């Protein structure tokens, strides 16, 4: 009988302590240490349950790096092009992918939809949150059938691995890591030690069997991934779903990817039939107005490696109360205050007695500084109550002296505006030398200061 060992774990950061303390030495949270029973000597038994056959055994010998033969990995291309883009070209065999997001954002729907569409692959879908009947109801709502998809409703890792040995899946989906329990850790599901142990067992299973594993994870109310930080270190890729549940659009970002770029993203639309990939998001982010309205400007931004045309809306009104309001949605409030100070100082526009409201249409949150020229022009349009032409696009970062600074990937931004039928694009003068392609149909105008844009547009 193995000797039982107890330790205290912080439920916020996962810090392990041999004794209880009122304050966590790592993150400083009070009363977060909880005693958990661990049987470390029995951990090796988990490996015997999973891969005790010859084809499941790992090669534990050390090799010289010169003797290692590099074999080109053949990625598994999913039926979802947006998911392939985010993963860097598909799923790598033997990799562990963590998909996290808020409740109801569409994590389970996306992976179930992908599994149902992947008809030439044997897939095991393990759910600890829903029954088989509930998953079948969602599959019927999606309207897709797949005879190679197996469902398992279990929370015990031993049951999971035993069924995986019987089914021999080519892809394993776990929903979710916070519901799994390992029999070798005597603590509740979702605790720091359980999440760490279950993730480690799934990681060993994936590396030994070369079967890719997709894990669904929860997030905390602060927006970080629930569980210990080691969960993100163990997995090979971390994908996070973002978006407001009041809007139909979702963004799938890459936070970590050992086999690809972390600057890619996928955009989805939640519809009745599931998650629909949005191939041209710029068209849905630009509202079509029958008449020209003041306070609206089209700006170009980069989300990862993908250029997007977004609509910036601004409203400038006379302040009713003593202190003017500054309200933003999808943009940095401090950056807006800086832009207003630049317009006040360099341009002579009196925003000090005005209420200012700025909104990024579509519910997006943009951190790219290249939309600042669009924000400034939207503010000036509302200030002067003059509508901007709907066929112009604006790109540029605003400096403290009112100059328009250069931005990156100018060719991709111009090409996206040209594809959407824009007639004119304003770019920083410093970017004029970086344009490689010269045969654009769109007219390119270079500007150096905010005053130049104001003279051309107003």
Residue pairs with C-beta under 8 A, 6 or more apart in sequence:
2 39
2 40
2 41
2 42
3 41
4 37
4 38
4 39
4 186
5 37
5 38
5 39
5 40
6 35
6 36
6 37
6 38
7 16
7 17
7 18
7 35
7 36
7 38
7 193
8 16
8 17
8 18
8 19
8 20
8 21
8 33
8 34
8 35
8 36
9 15
9 16
9 17
9 33
9 34
9 36
9 191
9 192
9 193
10 16
10 17
10 24
10 26
10 27
10 29
10 32
10 33
10 192
11 32
11 33
11 34
11 191
11 192
12 24
12 27
12 29
12 32
13 24
13 26
13 27
13 29
13 228
13 229
14 192
14 196
14 227
14 228
14 229
14 230
15 24
15 25
15 26
15 27
15 33
17 25
17 33
20 33
20 35
21 33
22 30
22 31
23 29
23 30
24 30
24 32
24 33
34 187
34 191
36 185
36 186
36 187
36 191
36 192
36 193
37 185
37 186
37 187
38 185
38 186
38 193
39 184
39 185
39 186
42 184
43 184
43 197
45 184
46 157
46 158
46 161
46 182
46 184
46 201
47 204
49 158
49 161
49 162
50 56
50 161
50 164
50 165
50 201
50 204
50 205
50 208
50 209
51 57
51 58
51 205
51 208
51 209
56 208
56 209
57 208
58 207
58 208
73 92
73 93
73 259
74 93
75 87
75 89
75 90
75 91
75 92
75 93
76 90
76 91
76 92
76 93
76 121
76 170
76 171
76 212
77 84
77 89
77 90
78 84
78 87
78 90
78 91
78 114
78 118
79 114
79 117
79 118
80 110
80 113
80 114
80 117
80 266
80 277
81 277
81 279
82 252
82 266
82 267
82 268
82 277
82 278
83 110
83 114
83 252
83 266
84 90
85 264
85 265
85 266
86 239
86 252
86 253
86 254
86 264
86 265
86 266
87 97
87 237
87 239
87 254
87 257
87 259
87 260
88 254
88 257
88 259
88 260
88 261
88 264
89 260
91 97
91 171
91 212
91 214
92 212
92 236
92 259
93 210
93 211
93 212
94 206
94 207
94 209
94 210
94 211
94 212
95 206
95 212
95 213
95 236
95 237
95 258
95 259
96 199
96 202
96 203
96 206
96 212
96 213
96 215
96 234
96 235
96 236
96 237
97 212
97 213
97 214
97 215
97 235
97 236
97 237
97 238
97 239
98 177
98 215
98 216
98 217
98 225
98 231
98 232
98 235
98 237
98 238
98 239
99 107
99 110
99 111
99 214
99 215
99 216
99 217
99 239
99 240
99 241
100 107
100 216
100 217
100 218
100 219
100 225
100 238
100 239
100 240
100 241
101 107
101 219
101 240
101 241
101 242
102 219
102 241
102 245
103 218
104 245
105 241
105 242
105 243
105 245
105 250
106 241
106 250
106 268
106 270
106 275
107 175
107 216
107 241
108 127
108 129
108 130
108 138
108 175
108 216
109 138
109 142
109 274
109 275
110 241
110 252
110 268
110 274
110 275
111 125
111 173
111 175
111 214
111 216
112 125
112 135
112 138
112 139
112 142
112 173
113 142
113 144
113 274
113 275
115 123
115 125
115 146
115 149
115 171
115 173
116 139
116 142
116 144
116 145
116 146
116 149
117 144
117 146
118 146
118 171
119 146
119 147
119 148
120 148
121 148
121 170
121 171
122 148
122 150
122 167
122 168
122 169
122 170
122 171
123 146
123 148
123 149
123 150
123 169
123 170
123 171
123 172
123 173
124 150
124 152
124 163
124 164
124 167
124 169
124 171
124 172
124 173
125 135
125 149
125 150
125 151
125 152
125 173
125 175
126 152
126 153
126 154
126 160
126 163
126 172
126 173
126 174
126 175
127 135
127 151
127 152
127 153
127 175
128 153
128 154
128 155
128 174
128 175
128 176
128 179
128 180
128 189
129 175
129 176
129 179
130 153
130 175
131 153
132 151
132 153
135 151
136 151
139 145
141 272
141 273
141 274
142 273
142 274
143 273
150 163
150 167
150 169
152 159
152 160
152 163
154 160
154 163
155 179
155 180
155 181
155 189
156 180
156 181
156 183
157 180
157 181
157 182
157 183
157 198
157 201
157 202
158 183
160 174
160 180
161 201
161 205
164 172
164 205
164 209
164 211
169 211
170 211
171 211
171 212
171 213
171 214
172 202
172 205
172 206
172 211
172 212
172 213
172 214
173 213
173 214
173 216
174 180
174 202
174 213
174 214
174 215
174 216
175 216
176 215
176 216
176 217
176 218
177 195
177 198
177 199
177 202
177 215
177 216
177 217
177 227
177 231
178 189
178 190
178 195
178 217
178 218
178 226
178 227
179 189
179 190
180 189
180 194
180 195
180 198
181 188
181 189
181 194
181 198
182 194
182 197
182 198
182 201
184 197
185 193
185 194
185 197
187 193
187 194
188 194
190 226
190 227
192 227
192 228
195 226
195 227
195 228
195 231
196 227
196 228
196 230
196 231
199 215
199 227
199 230
199 231
199 234
199 235
200 234
202 213
202 215
203 213
203 234
203 235
205 211
205 213
206 212
206 213
215 235
217 225
217 226
217 227
217 231
218 225
218 226
218 227
219 225
219 226
219 240
220 226
225 231
225 232
225 238
225 240
232 238
232 255
232 256
235 256
236 256
236 257
236 258
236 259
237 254
237 256
237 257
237 258
237 259
237 260
238 254
238 255
238 256
238 257
239 252
239 253
239 254
239 255
240 252
240 253
240 255
241 250
241 251
241 252
242 250
242 251
242 252
242 253
242 365
243 249
243 250
243 251
243 363
244 363
246 363
247 362
247 363
248 269
248 270
248 271
249 267
249 268
249 269
249 270
249 278
249 281
249 284
249 362
249 363
249 364
250 267
250 268
250 269
250 270
250 275
251 265
251 266
251 267
251 268
251 303
251 364
252 265
252 266
252 267
252 268
253 265
253 304
254 260
254 261
254 262
254 263
254 264
254 265
254 304
255 262
256 262
261 304
261 305
263 304
263 305
264 304
264 305
264 306
265 303
265 304
265 306
266 277
267 277
267 278
267 281
268 275
268 276
268 277
268 278
269 275
269 276
269 278
269 284
270 276
278 284
281 306
281 308
282 307
282 308
282 309
282 310
282 416
282 420
283 420
284 362
285 308
285 309
285 310
285 311
285 361
285 362
285 364
286 298
286 309
286 310
286 311
286 361
286 420
287 311
287 361
289 296
289 390
292 387
292 388
292 389
292 390
293 387
294 381
294 382
294 384
294 385
294 386
294 387
294 388
295 313
295 314
295 315
295 316
295 378
295 379
295 381
295 382
296 311
296 312
296 313
296 314
296 378
296 381
296 387
296 388
296 390
297 311
297 312
297 314
297 374
297 375
297 377
297 378
297 381
297 388
297 394
298 309
298 310
298 311
298 312
298 374
298 390
298 392
298 393
298 394
298 422
299 309
299 310
299 311
299 312
299 370
299 371
299 373
299 374
299 375
299 393
299 394
299 395
300 307
300 308
300 309
300 310
300 370
300 371
300 374
300 393
300 394
300 395
300 413
300 416
300 417
300 425
301 307
301 308
301 310
301 366
301 368
301 370
301 371
302 308
302 368
302 370
302 408
302 409
302 412
302 413
303 368
305 409
305 412
307 409
307 412
307 413
307 415
307 416
308 416
309 393
309 416
309 417
309 420
309 422
310 360
310 361
310 362
310 364
310 366
310 371
310 374
311 360
311 361
311 362
312 358
312 359
312 360
312 361
312 371
312 374
312 375
312 378
313 358
313 359
313 360
313 361
313 378
314 356
314 357
314 358
314 359
314 375
314 378
314 379
314 381
314 382
315 355
315 356
315 357
315 358
315 382
316 351
316 354
316 355
316 356
316 357
316 379
316 382
316 383
317 354
317 355
318 353
318 354
318 355
319 325
319 353
319 354
319 355
320 355
324 351
324 352
324 353
324 354
324 355
324 356
325 355
325 356
325 357
326 333
326 336
326 337
326 340
326 355
326 356
327 355
327 356
327 357
327 358
328 336
328 357
328 358
328 359
329 358
329 359
329 360
330 359
330 360
330 363
330 364
330 365
330 366
331 358
331 359
331 360
331 365
331 366
331 371
331 375
332 367
335 369
335 372
336 356
336 358
336 375
338 400
339 372
339 375
339 376
339 379
339 398
340 351
340 356
340 379
342 398
342 399
342 400
342 401
342 402
342 450
343 349
343 351
343 376
343 379
343 380
343 450
344 350
344 351
344 352
345 402
346 401
346 402
346 450
346 451
347 402
347 450
347 451
347 454
349 380
349 383
351 379
351 383
354 383
356 379
358 375
358 378
358 379
360 366
369 397
369 407
370 395
370 396
370 397
370 407
370 408
370 413
372 396
372 397
372 398
373 394
373 395
373 396
373 397
373 398
373 404
373 426
373 450
373 453
374 394
374 395
376 398
376 450
376 453
377 388
377 394
377 453
377 457
378 388
380 454
380 457
380 458
381 387
381 388
381 457
381 458
384 458
386 458
388 457
389 423
389 424
391 421
391 422
391 423
391 424
392 422
392 423
392 424
392 425
392 426
392 457
393 417
393 422
393 424
393 425
393 426
394 425
394 426
394 453
395 407
395 410
395 413
395 425
395 426
395 427
395 428
395 431
396 404
396 405
396 407
396 426
396 427
396 428
396 447
397 404
397 405
397 406
397 407
397 428
398 404
398 405
398 450
399 405
402 449
402 450
402 451
403 448
403 449
404 428
404 429
404 447
404 448
404 449
404 450
404 452
404 453
405 428
405 430
406 428
406 430
406 431
406 434
407 413
407 427
407 428
407 431
410 427
410 431
410 434
410 435
411 434
411 435
411 436
411 437
413 425
413 427
414 425
414 427
414 435
414 437
414 440
414 442
414 444
415 437
415 440
417 425
417 442
418 425
418 440
418 441
418 442
422 442
423 442
423 443
424 442
424 443
424 444
424 445
425 442
425 443
425 444
425 445
426 445
426 446
426 447
426 453
426 456
427 444
427 445
427 446
427 447
428 446
428 447
428 448
429 446
429 447
429 448
431 446
432 444
432 446
435 444
445 456
447 453
447 456
